[in-house]
Amino acid sequence: MKAVNIAVKDFEVGVRTRKFQIMIALFVVLSLGMIYSSKKLGISADLYKTPFQMFFLSGFSNAFNYSVALTGVLLGATAISEEKERGTLKMMASKPVYKDQILLGKLLGGVLTLGLSLVLFYVITVAFALVLGVPITKKDLSIFLVTFPFSLLYGVSFLSLGLLISTFVGKSKNATVMAVFVFIFFSFLLSAIAGVVAFTIVGLPPIPDLPENVANLTEEQLEELIIKDPAYQQWLSEVVVTTEKILYLSPNYHYGELVRILFGGKPQISEVVSSLAYESNVVEERSIAESLGLVWENILILAIIALLPLFISYTKFARMEIR
């Protein structure tokens, strides 16, 4: 009960801060940008069947993924360190409350704040779609709502990483810098490293059999010839699979895969590569239950990524001398 009281108080204080207002403004702009772009540009009918599939299977979804990750890790990074600096952590510890209750309360407070942000994003996105006349099918709406708990779990995985930083780093400014670095590492650096390592392991792409009139081909025709070459597609599939094995450490990867599969993305990378090469549909008809059956491993790993930093944080915080 004491942990709940701490969580509620943390939530009440958190939603009044400038940080929370900036967070909500970011989600509103992001939502409006996604819907408005779809309205203006239309959907790539050759690749996707509905606007919401395009949102969450194309580059549009990256902005949302990054926003959730950054929000989560920043909420966690200042949860303990700010309390230390203000001296309120010492006051809490002096009361009849255990350290694990303080840490749990901080976690729950962050989850409530993050959850409210996501609820607003989901509601606003549907509202903007209806107002601007972007079609949303019943199935798209159902899938969109089904992704909510996984979006929250994804955010919590970064929240727990932030709490881990907060228990080890004393000053909130230093903790914030460290949190931004963790966000950049998982969102950008790890992907770049994985790509380089995969390219090194798989090797150079094969040279396709070129026709005798290759000198007469335009740059676009030559590029299309290479992309549609079966050997090149096989090479590209191997590069992607190797990259994904390295990215198994990243919550971004597992959340991205989870959302992609839920919105009907083809599960086999070779099929996706072939679809992109021939500009055919990258989605297939599948029930939500079938999609969930394909991503249970990603859900499990996301949960582990969320829990492991919490265990380390608890061990450190329990031994910490609060001054």
KOLTORDO-356509 format. One line per 3 residues: number of its first residue (from 1); their letters; for each residue x, y, z of C-alpha. Coordinates in nm, 4 decimals, decimal comma, padded with zeros to 6 digits. Layout:
NUM) a) X Y Z  ...;
% end
This chain:
1) mka) 00,0000 00,0000 00,0000  00,2875 00,2369 00,0787  00,4332 00,1712 -00,2669;
4) vni) 00,0960 00,2656 -00,4199  00,0886 00,5884 -00,2175  00,4363 00,6785 -00,3412;
7) avk) 00,3307 00,5946 -00,6986  00,0164 00,8081 -00,6827  00,2051 01,1029 -00,5327;
10) dfe) 00,4799 01,0654 -00,7946  00,2184 01,0541 -01,0699  00,0322 01,3597 -00,9387;
13) vgv) 00,3547 01,5593 -00,9233  00,4821 01,4250 -01,2551  00,1797 01,5228 -01,4653;
16) rtr) 00,2170 01,8854 -01,3509  00,5779 01,9150 -01,4634  00,7049 02,0844 -01,7774;
19) kfq) 00,8649 01,7538 -01,8751  00,5225 01,5880 -01,8964  00,3779 01,8789 -02,0953;
22) imi) 00,6627 01,8539 -02,3486  00,6080 01,4790 -02,3653  00,2375 01,5204 -02,4439;
25) alf) 00,3090 01,7931 -02,6994  00,5561 01,5581 -02,8707  00,2991 01,2792 -02,8932;
28) vvl) 00,0325 01,5191 -03,0269  00,2657 01,6529 -03,2979  00,3737 01,2995 -03,3834;
31) slg) 00,0152 01,1774 -03,4111  -00,0935 01,4723 -03,6234  00,2126 01,4363 -03,8454;
34) miy) 00,1441 01,0677 -03,9108  -00,2227 01,1203 -03,9945  -00,1727 01,4391 -04,1972;
37) ssk) 00,1096 01,2832 -04,4027  -00,1136 00,9886 -04,4818  -00,3918 01,2254 -04,5884;
40) klg) -00,1618 01,4268 -04,8147  00,0541 01,1505 -04,9602  -00,1957 00,8627 -04,9614;
43) isa) -00,0859 00,5034 -04,9052  00,1501 00,2926 -05,1139  -00,1215 00,0594 -05,2401;
46) dly) 00,1355 -00,1799 -05,3899  00,2894 -00,2433 -05,0468  00,0130 -00,1817 -04,7906;
49) ktp) -00,3624 -00,2312 -04,7735  -00,4612 00,0369 -04,5200  -00,3178 00,3661 -04,3880;
52) fqm) -00,2585 00,2198 -04,0418  -00,0548 -00,0630 -04,1923  00,1594 00,1994 -04,3637;
55) ffl) 00,2013 00,3901 -04,0355  00,3327 00,0932 -03,8433  00,5158 -00,1028 -04,1138;
58) sgf) 00,7072 00,1864 -04,2665  00,9406 00,4601 -04,1431  00,6449 00,6433 -03,9876;
61) sna) 00,6543 00,4087 -03,6887  01,0191 00,4846 -03,6062  00,9326 00,8303 -03,4729;
64) fny) 00,6760 00,6778 -03,2353  00,9171 00,4035 -03,1252  01,1884 00,6599 -03,0504;
67) sva) 00,9456 00,8853 -02,8618  00,8267 00,6048 -02,6328  01,1839 00,4897 -02,5676;
70) ltg) 01,3148 00,8389 -02,4899  01,0163 00,9183 -02,2679  01,0575 00,5961 -02,0710;
73) vll) 01,4312 00,6208 -02,0115  01,4146 00,9896 -01,9108  01,1298 00,9254 -01,6659;
76) gat) 01,3307 00,6511 -01,4995  01,6676 00,8286 -01,5032  01,5520 01,1128 -01,2789;
79) ais) 01,3187 00,9131 -01,0535  01,5766 00,8451 -00,7786  01,8501 01,1001 -00,8541;
82) eek) 01,6149 01,4016 -00,8336  01,4788 01,2794 -00,4998  01,8364 01,2520 -00,3713;
85) erg) 01,9198 01,6069 -00,4775  01,6042 01,7524 -00,3200  01,6562 01,5547 00,0011;
88) tlk) 01,3096 01,3989 -00,0209  01,4556 01,0505 -00,0605  01,6137 01,0791 00,2847;
91) mma) 01,2779 01,1925 00,4264  01,1016 00,8918 00,2734  01,3678 00,6531 00,4023;
94) skp) 01,3306 00,7929 00,7550  00,9642 00,6888 00,7612  00,8462 00,3300 00,8256;
97) vyk) 00,8786 00,2301 00,4618  01,1100 -00,0274 00,3078  01,3492 00,0573 00,0267;
100) dqi) 01,1845 -00,1935 -00,2050  00,8535 -00,0085 -00,1526  01,0200 00,3198 -00,2502;
103) llg) 01,1668 00,1662 -00,5661  00,8395 -00,0078 -00,6548  00,6497 00,3166 -00,5956;
106) kll) 00,8847 00,5036 -00,8274  00,8415 00,2358 -01,0927  00,4616 00,2381 -01,0664;
109) ggv) 00,4569 00,6185 -01,0759  00,6581 00,6115 -01,3968  00,4310 00,3442 -01,5436;
112) ltl) 00,1224 00,5566 -01,4654  00,2775 00,8660 -01,6270  00,3934 00,6724 -01,9309;
115) gls) 00,0582 00,4937 -01,9552  -00,1351 00,8224 -01,9525  00,0904 00,9578 -02,2293;
118) lvl) 00,0260 00,6515 -02,4440  -00,3499 00,6602 -02,3799  -00,3579 01,0201 -02,4996;
121) fyv) -00,1533 00,9303 -02,8083  -00,3840 00,6417 -02,8989  -00,7003 00,8474 -02,8459;
124) itv) -00,5650 01,1494 -03,0340  -00,4445 00,9364 -03,3256  -00,7896 00,7819 -03,3760;
127) afa) -00,9516 01,1247 -03,3317  -00,7239 01,2861 -03,5921  -00,7914 00,9993 -03,8331;
130) lvl) -01,1670 01,0480 -03,7995  -01,1500 01,4278 -03,8248  -00,9167 01,4323 -04,1272;
133) gvp) -01,1027 01,1537 -04,3036  -00,8258 00,8938 -04,3004  -01,0000 00,5541 -04,3264;
136) itk) -00,9612 00,3216 -04,0305  -01,1096 -00,0270 -04,0530  -01,2479 -00,2209 -03,7568;
139) kdl) -00,9584 -00,4648 -03,7844  -00,7022 -00,1824 -03,7896  -00,8646 -00,0283 -03,4829;
142) sif) -00,8618 -00,3649 -03,3044  -00,4952 -00,4245 -03,3870  -00,4067 -00,0687 -03,2873;
145) lvt) -00,5684 -00,1207 -02,9464  -00,4040 -00,4620 -02,9057  -00,0625 -00,2974 -02,9489;
148) fpf) -00,1253 -00,0724 -02,6453  -00,0100 -00,3129 -02,3694  00,2983 -00,3976 -02,5748;
151) sll) 00,3738 -00,0279 -02,6307  00,3501 00,0150 -02,2528  00,5745 -00,2890 -02,1939;
154) ygv) 00,8244 -00,1454 -02,4427  00,8175 00,1888 -02,2601  00,8592 00,0110 -01,9253;
157) sfl) 01,1696 -00,1687 -02,0557  01,3312 00,1738 -02,1075  01,1825 00,3034 -01,7821;
160) slg) 01,3560 00,0218 -01,5947  01,6838 00,1014 -01,7750  01,6379 00,4611 -01,6616;
163) lli) 01,5786 00,3498 -01,3011  01,8970 00,1446 -01,3215  02,0867 00,4579 -01,4259;
166) stf) 01,9178 00,6598 -01,1500  02,0301 00,4209 -00,8765  02,3937 00,4292 -00,9907;
169) vgk) 02,4302 00,7960 -01,0922  02,3921 01,0506 -00,8103  02,3196 01,3747 -00,9990;
172) skn) 02,0097 01,4112 -01,2137  02,1953 01,6006 -01,4889  02,4509 01,3211 -01,5221;
175) atv) 02,1727 01,0621 -01,5115  01,9888 01,2446 -01,7908  02,3024 01,2512 -02,0083;
178) mav) 02,3545 00,8803 -01,9462  01,9877 00,8111 -02,0286  02,0173 00,9964 -02,3593;
181) fvf) 02,3277 00,7915 -02,4421  02,1412 00,4655 -02,3633  01,8561 00,5802 -02,5889;
184) iff) 02,0964 00,6656 -02,8728  02,2796 00,3354 -02,8316  01,9705 00,1147 -02,8567;
187) sfl) 01,7909 00,3300 -03,1149  02,0772 00,4084 -03,3526  02,4263 00,2861 -03,2628;
190) lsa) 02,3413 -00,0803 -03,2072  02,1635 -00,0979 -03,5445  02,4662 00,0540 -03,7185;
193) iag) 02,7045 -00,1832 -03,5392  02,4844 -00,4822 -03,6209  02,4754 -00,3821 -03,9885;
196) vva) 02,8544 -00,3536 -04,0105  02,9085 -00,6853 -03,8307  02,6489 -00,8609 -04,0503;
199) fti) 02,8086 -00,7229 -04,3668  03,1487 -00,8454 -04,2444  03,0159 -01,1948 -04,1696;
202) vgl) 02,8062 -01,2430 -04,4841  03,0548 -01,0778 -04,7195  03,0163 -00,8761 -05,0351;
205) ppi) 02,6998 -00,9037 -05,2456  02,7146 -01,1395 -05,5448  02,7586 -01,0008 -05,8936;
208) pdl) 02,4487 -01,0866 -06,1016  02,4532 -01,2231 -06,4539  02,4372 -00,9123 -06,6657;
211) pen) 02,2922 -00,9077 -07,0193  02,5096 -00,8298 -07,3191  02,3463 -00,4907 -07,3658;
214) van) 02,4300 -00,3814 -07,0097  02,6024 -00,0697 -07,1446  02,2709 00,0457 -07,2903;
217) lte) 02,0775 00,0112 -06,9653  01,9842 00,3152 -06,7617  02,0876 00,3460 -06,3972;
220) eql) 01,7297 00,2622 -06,2858  01,7147 -00,0470 -06,5089  02,0518 -00,1697 -06,3821;
223) eel) 01,9454 -00,1164 -06,0204  01,6214 -00,3077 -06,0817  01,8164 -00,5915 -06,2444;
226) iik) 02,0439 -00,6244 -05,9416  01,7636 -00,5997 -05,6836  01,5533 -00,8669 -05,8550;
229) dpa) 01,8459 -01,1078 -05,8925  01,7712 -01,4202 -05,6781  02,1322 -01,4452 -05,5571;
232) yqq) 02,1279 -01,0827 -05,4446  01,7965 -01,1321 -05,2629  01,9391 -01,4378 -05,0868;
235) wls) 02,2465 -01,2357 -04,9842  02,0292 -00,9504 -04,8582  01,8123 -01,1934 -04,6583;
238) evv) 02,1247 -01,3367 -04,4918  02,2457 -00,9869 -04,4030  01,9069 -00,9008 -04,2474;
241) vtt) 01,8864 -01,2296 -04,0522  02,2415 -01,1850 -03,9174  02,1633 -00,8248 -03,8205;
244) eki) 01,8492 -00,9360 -03,6370  02,0443 -01,1938 -03,4353  02,2660 -00,9146 -03,3037;
247) lyl) 01,9649 -00,6901 -03,2394  01,8122 -00,9526 -03,0083  01,9628 -00,7452 -02,7280;
250) spn) 01,7549 -00,4438 -02,8265  01,4020 -00,3716 -02,6981  01,3540 -00,1518 -03,0076;
253) yhy) 01,3941 -00,4532 -03,2353  01,1490 -00,6732 -03,0453  00,8852 -00,4019 -03,0239;
256) gel) 00,9275 -00,3203 -03,3922  00,8852 -00,6855 -03,4875  00,5870 -00,7233 -03,2584;
259) vri) 00,4025 -00,4302 -03,4156  00,5048 -00,5309 -03,7684  00,3669 -00,8828 -03,7298;
262) lfg) 00,0480 -00,7654 -03,5560  -00,0289 -00,5361 -03,8483  00,0065 -00,8267 -04,0911;
265) gkp) 00,3707 -00,8041 -04,1919  00,5079 -01,1175 -04,3567  00,7027 -01,3182 -04,0982;
268) qis) 00,9730 -01,4527 -04,3302  01,2444 -01,2007 -04,4127  01,2990 -01,3582 -04,7553;
271) evv) 00,9331 -01,2871 -04,8378  00,9659 -00,9254 -04,7250  01,2822 -00,8760 -04,9322;
274) ssl) 01,1140 -01,0274 -05,2370  00,8015 -00,8150 -05,1876  01,0040 -00,4945 -05,1657;
277) aye) 01,2087 -00,5882 -05,4724  00,8985 -00,6512 -05,6823  00,6970 -00,3737 -05,5129;
280) snv) 00,4266 -00,6174 -05,4079  00,2352 -00,6356 -05,0787  00,4529 -00,6767 -04,7690;
283) vee) 00,1447 -00,7787 -04,5674  -00,0770 -01,0841 -04,5566  -00,4187 -01,1672 -04,4144;
286) rsi) -00,3906 -01,3082 -04,0648  -00,5981 -01,3032 -03,7488  -00,4787 -01,1215 -03,4380;
289) aes) -00,4540 -01,4534 -03,2531  -00,2308 -01,5963 -03,5266  -00,0098 -01,2885 -03,5171;
292) lgl) 00,0228 -01,3095 -03,1382  00,1299 -01,6713 -03,1793  00,4145 -01,5548 -03,4026;
295) vwe) 00,5472 -01,2914 -03,1608  00,5293 -01,4666 -02,8218  00,9106 -01,4853 -02,8158;
298) nil) 00,9441 -01,1098 -02,8741  00,6937 -01,0433 -02,5932  00,8864 -01,2717 -02,3564;
301) ila) 01,2208 -01,1082 -02,4333  01,0723 -00,7596 -02,3896  00,9455 -00,8669 -02,0468;
304) iia) 01,2903 -01,0034 -01,9545  01,4569 -00,6797 -02,0710  01,2124 -00,4873 -01,8501;
307) llp) 01,2671 -00,7078 -01,5427  01,6441 -00,7595 -01,5474  01,7436 -00,3926 -01,4883;
310) lfi) 01,4826 -00,3754 -01,2101  01,6467 -00,6666 -01,0308  01,9885 -00,4977 -01,0538;
313) syt) 01,8364 -00,1645 -00,9439  01,6752 -00,3290 -00,6410  02,0036 -00,4961 -00,5411;
316) kfa) 02,1911 -00,1658 -00,5656  01,9201 00,0452 -00,4003  01,8797 -00,1977 -00,1102;
319) rme) 02,2486 -00,1573 -00,0241  02,2582 00,2163 -00,0855  02,3245 00,4481 00,2072;
322) ir) 02,0735 00,7326 00,1729  02,2074 01,0707 00,2807;
% end
